[in-house]
Amino acid sequence: MKLRTFFVEDNPTIRENLIATLAELAEVQPVGIAETETEATDWLAQHADAWDLVIVDLFLRQGSGLGVVTAFQQRLPHQKMIVLSNYATADVRRRCQDLNVDATFDKSNEIDSLIDFCMDLSNQKNLGTLNSRK
């Protein structure tokens, strides 16, 4: 089974490349996209059981990825929230951890780690063990 993934990214080129890479390498199935905080929070709330993973950029066309993360601190145990940003500083990572983010990756130098994380989640889903918080 593929990892049902929702992407919150306002840069079409980055989003398309990310989706293609993760679909090919990490058993990710895109279930939707959003370019703004409002679009993301609305879709995720309306489709509460339709996703396993959300990948969120911090800086969006409208609103913030932190707003998305804040809205979904409480979610089902198997649902994971990842922040992928060019601004994954130590402070940002701490803030994300405080907001119950499962992982934070830097776009510029941690894409391989993101792929590994997604592959691990996909394997856990296929084994039926994707139920606990990290």
Summary of the structure (lengths in Angstrom):
residues: 134
radius of gyration: 13.3
end to end distance: 20.9
largest distance: 37.8
contacts: 413
relative contact order: 0.18
helix: 43%
strand: 23%
